[in-house]
């Protein structure tokens, strides 16, 4: 769950204009290089009286993790949202040697 702002009158539920919710995701094991990261909304609860506006993205991707960022704007009211992600890339391997 990225946030549940309707429970405590948070900015995604009561605010207006540009808003952002940022969460640091750490991989359980480091990749050998920054992986490709795909993100998607798996659940959202919104106010049906306003337009739905959403931007979900992965930013600052490194071998160790990334920032999962949700943005909305204008009069959109988001009560809560859940996002899923998948990271694909090379893992370190003890059989791979760097000779030079």
Backbone as CSV, one residue per row, in Angstrom:
resi,resn,N_x,N_y,N_z,CA_x,CA_y,CA_z,C_x,C_y,C_z
1,UNK,0.856,-1.176,0.000,0.000,0.000,0.000,0.900,1.236,0.000
2,UNK,0.758,2.066,-1.002,1.566,3.292,-1.051,1.077,4.311,-0.030
3,UNK,-0.231,4.475,0.044,-0.805,5.378,1.049,-2.279,5.066,1.216
4,UNK,-2.828,5.519,2.334,-4.248,5.388,2.636,-4.690,6.715,3.242
5,UNK,-4.807,7.742,2.406,-4.998,9.108,2.883,-6.405,9.440,3.353
6,UNK,-7.408,8.636,2.998,-8.755,8.955,3.467,-8.888,8.718,4.964
7,UNK,-8.092,7.824,5.526,-8.180,7.481,6.950,-7.769,8.635,7.850
8,UNK,-6.802,9.455,7.384,-6.319,10.550,8.235,-6.330,11.898,7.508
9,UNK,-7.209,12.030,6.517,-7.347,13.279,5.765,-6.011,13.746,5.183
10,UNK,-5.271,12.808,4.594,-3.981,13.126,3.986,-4.127,13.922,2.703
11,UNK,-3.021,14.401,2.156,-3.049,15.315,1.011,-3.608,14.718,-0.279
12,UNK,-3.476,13.420,-0.494,-4.020,12.838,-1.726,-5.550,12.817,-1.697
13,UNK,-6.117,12.827,-0.501,-7.570,12.797,-0.343,-8.158,14.193,-0.182
14,UNK,-7.503,15.065,0.552,-8.075,16.378,0.849,-7.427,17.521,0.076
15,UNK,-6.263,17.276,-0.521,-5.542,18.346,-1.194,-6.010,18.578,-2.617
16,UNK,-5.374,19.544,-3.252,-5.613,19.814,-4.668,-4.304,20.319,-5.265
17,UNK,-4.262,20.373,-6.588,-3.028,20.772,-7.246,-2.048,19.608,-7.303
18,UNK,-0.787,19.878,-7.658,0.211,18.815,-7.778,0.527,18.189,-6.411
19,UNK,0.498,16.854,-6.365,0.838,16.107,-5.141,1.660,14.892,-5.512
20,UNK,2.515,14.472,-4.581,3.416,13.351,-4.844,3.562,12.495,-3.587
21,UNK,3.628,11.187,-3.807,3.929,10.229,-2.735,5.114,9.395,-3.223
22,UNK,6.226,9.422,-2.486,7.476,8.769,-2.900,7.861,7.728,-1.846
23,UNK,8.226,6.526,-2.319,8.602,5.434,-1.421,9.896,4.792,-1.916
24,UNK,10.837,4.618,-1.009,12.112,3.986,-1.346,11.933,2.472,-1.291
25,UNK,12.257,1.808,-2.385,12.196,0.351,-2.472,13.628,-0.168,-2.500
26,UNK,13.952,-1.107,-1.618,15.280,-1.734,-1.581,15.136,-3.187,-2.001
27,UNK,15.972,-3.629,-2.951,15.945,-5.009,-3.389,16.519,-5.905,-2.291
28,UNK,16.011,-7.125,-2.180,16.520,-8.065,-1.173,17.934,-8.527,-1.510
29,UNK,18.289,-8.449,-2.801,19.636,-8.788,-3.259,20.019,-7.780,-4.336
30,UNK,21.233,-7.275,-4.277,21.676,-6.288,-5.261,21.824,-6.934,-6.635
31,UNK,21.493,-6.169,-7.665,21.721,-6.595,-9.037,23.162,-6.261,-9.418
32,UNK,23.654,-6.870,-10.492,25.003,-6.574,-10.976,25.054,-5.217,-11.683
33,UNK,23.923,-4.753,-12.191,23.774,-3.454,-12.854,22.337,-2.994,-12.610
34,UNK,22.058,-1.718,-12.808,20.678,-1.275,-12.607,19.712,-2.077,-13.485
35,UNK,18.677,-2.650,-12.899,17.725,-3.472,-13.658,16.677,-2.616,-14.367
36,UNK,15.929,-3.265,-15.236,14.722,-2.658,-15.797,13.622,-2.835,-14.749
37,UNK,12.904,-1.770,-14.434,11.844,-1.829,-13.417,10.519,-1.464,-14.065
38,UNK,9.535,-2.331,-13.878,8.183,-2.093,-14.368,7.263,-1.913,-13.159
39,UNK,6.402,-0.912,-13.202,5.473,-0.651,-12.102,4.047,-0.630,-12.628
40,UNK,3.104,-0.937,-11.749,1.698,-0.915,-12.137,0.802,-0.728,-10.926
41,UNK,-0.342,-0.144,-11.145,-1.335,0.033,-10.083,-2.090,-1.282,-9.925
42,UNK,-2.099,-1.833,-8.721,-2.812,-3.085,-8.482,-4.140,-2.865,-7.743
43,UNK,-4.333,-1.682,-7.153,-5.605,-1.343,-6.513,-5.622,0.153,-6.298
44,UNK,-6.762,0.774,-6.579,-6.931,2.162,-6.168,-8.369,2.432,-5.828
45,UNK,-8.540,3.328,-4.891,-9.840,3.724,-4.362,-9.904,5.240,-4.534
46,UNK,-10.847,5.706,-5.349,-10.887,7.120,-5.700,-12.267,7.712,-5.456
47,UNK,-12.321,9.029,-5.448,-13.581,9.759,-5.373,-14.185,9.791,-6.776
48,UNK,-15.391,9.293,-6.936,-16.036,9.237,-8.243,-16.537,10.571,-8.748
49,UNK,-16.431,11.618,-7.941,-16.948,12.924,-8.349,-15.890,13.802,-9.012
50,UNK,-14.640,13.325,-9.069,-13.573,14.098,-9.694,-12.913,13.257,-10.788
51,UNK,-12.191,13.911,-11.669,-11.459,13.205,-12.722,-10.310,12.405,-12.113
52,UNK,-10.027,11.256,-12.727,-8.907,10.427,-12.281,-7.654,10.836,-13.040
53,UNK,-6.629,11.217,-12.304,-5.346,11.599,-12.880,-4.269,10.895,-12.082
54,UNK,-3.423,10.144,-12.780,-2.403,9.386,-12.068,-1.153,9.236,-12.908
55,UNK,-0.018,9.300,-12.240,1.276,9.042,-12.857,2.050,8.182,-11.862
56,UNK,2.357,6.948,-12.240,3.115,6.027,-11.399,4.400,5.684,-12.125
57,UNK,5.534,5.868,-11.470,6.809,5.668,-12.143,7.890,5.188,-11.177
58,UNK,8.938,4.603,-11.745,10.142,4.232,-10.993,11.208,5.262,-11.324
59,UNK,11.816,5.847,-10.298,12.857,6.847,-10.487,14.094,6.463,-9.689
60,UNK,15.224,7.027,-10.055,16.513,6.812,-9.370,16.819,5.318,-9.198
61,UNK,16.743,4.575,-10.287,16.969,3.127,-10.264,18.467,2.845,-10.161
62,UNK,18.840,2.037,-9.191,20.228,1.595,-9.023,20.235,0.078,-8.841
63,UNK,21.423,-0.485,-8.664,21.546,-1.916,-8.398,20.882,-2.310,-7.076
64,UNK,20.685,-1.345,-6.191,20.215,-1.618,-4.833,18.735,-1.328,-4.603
65,UNK,18.122,-0.552,-5.496,16.718,-0.219,-5.306,16.293,0.938,-6.191
66,UNK,15.146,1.518,-5.881,14.595,2.624,-6.663,13.548,3.361,-5.842
67,UNK,13.132,4.495,-6.344,12.019,5.249,-5.746,10.758,4.936,-6.540
68,UNK,9.721,4.509,-5.852,8.400,4.297,-6.443,7.603,5.570,-6.186
69,UNK,7.187,6.245,-7.268,6.593,7.571,-7.147,5.203,7.598,-7.770
70,UNK,4.234,8.076,-6.991,2.876,8.290,-7.469,2.602,9.784,-7.436
71,UNK,2.063,10.296,-8.540,1.702,11.710,-8.607,0.266,11.859,-9.098
72,UNK,-0.378,12.898,-8.613,-1.673,13.313,-9.135,-1.721,14.828,-9.110
73,UNK,-2.781,15.428,-9.662,-2.855,16.876,-9.758,-4.306,17.306,-9.872
74,UNK,-4.504,18.611,-9.886,-5.802,19.258,-10.009,-6.721,18.837,-8.856
75,UNK,-7.980,18.505,-9.156,-8.948,18.201,-8.089,-9.085,16.706,-7.807
76,UNK,-8.225,15.864,-8.403,-8.305,14.414,-8.196,-8.172,14.076,-6.721
77,UNK,-9.015,13.154,-6.269,-8.978,12.697,-4.871,-8.747,11.195,-4.852
78,UNK,-7.607,10.800,-4.291,-7.233,9.392,-4.190,-7.286,8.999,-2.719
79,UNK,-8.155,8.059,-2.389,-8.271,7.606,-1.000,-7.101,6.708,-0.620
80,UNK,-6.795,5.749,-1.497,-5.675,4.839,-1.242,-5.277,4.180,-2.552
81,UNK,-4.050,3.699,-2.556,-3.533,3.050,-3.756,-2.493,2.008,-3.369
82,UNK,-2.494,0.937,-4.140,-1.473,-0.112,-3.977,-0.799,-0.287,-5.332
83,UNK,0.519,-0.455,-5.332,1.278,-0.629,-6.575,2.139,-1.877,-6.465
84,UNK,2.345,-2.528,-7.600,3.244,-3.679,-7.705,4.398,-3.304,-8.614
85,UNK,5.497,-4.007,-8.473,6.653,-3.753,-9.323,7.389,-5.059,-9.605
86,UNK,8.130,-5.050,-10.709,8.982,-6.163,-11.091,10.301,-5.582,-11.576
87,UNK,11.410,-6.155,-11.103,12.738,-5.732,-11.545,13.398,-6.912,-12.255
88,UNK,13.944,-6.642,-13.448,14.587,-7.689,-14.236,15.978,-7.213,-14.637
89,UNK,16.971,-8.030,-14.300,18.330,-7.664,-14.655,19.315,-8.710,-14.182
90,UNK,20.603,-8.518,-14.498,21.625,-9.497,-14.122,21.936,-9.445,-12.631
91,UNK,22.070,-10.624,-12.037,22.485,-10.730,-10.646,23.971,-11.057,-10.596
92,UNK,24.592,-10.753,-9.476,25.996,-11.115,-9.295,26.116,-12.631,-9.291
93,UNK,27.224,-13.119,-9.839,27.457,-14.556,-9.917,28.908,-14.814,-9.554
94,UNK,29.143,-15.671,-8.587,30.515,-15.938,-8.148,31.351,-16.605,-9.233
95,UNK,30.733,-17.177,-10.266,31.465,-17.796,-11.355,31.883,-16.796,-12.437
96,UNK,31.443,-15.542,-12.335,31.817,-14.522,-13.294,32.971,-13.720,-12.697
97,UNK,34.116,-13.703,-13.387,35.288,-13.016,-12.885,35.624,-11.812,-13.739
98,UNK,36.033,-10.754,-13.092,36.584,-9.602,-13.791,38.089,-9.717,-13.739
99,UNK,38.734,-9.974,-14.890,40.175,-10.175,-14.915,40.942,-8.860,-15.001
100,UNK,40.328,-7.824,-15.568,41.047,-6.564,-15.715,40.220,-5.429,-15.206
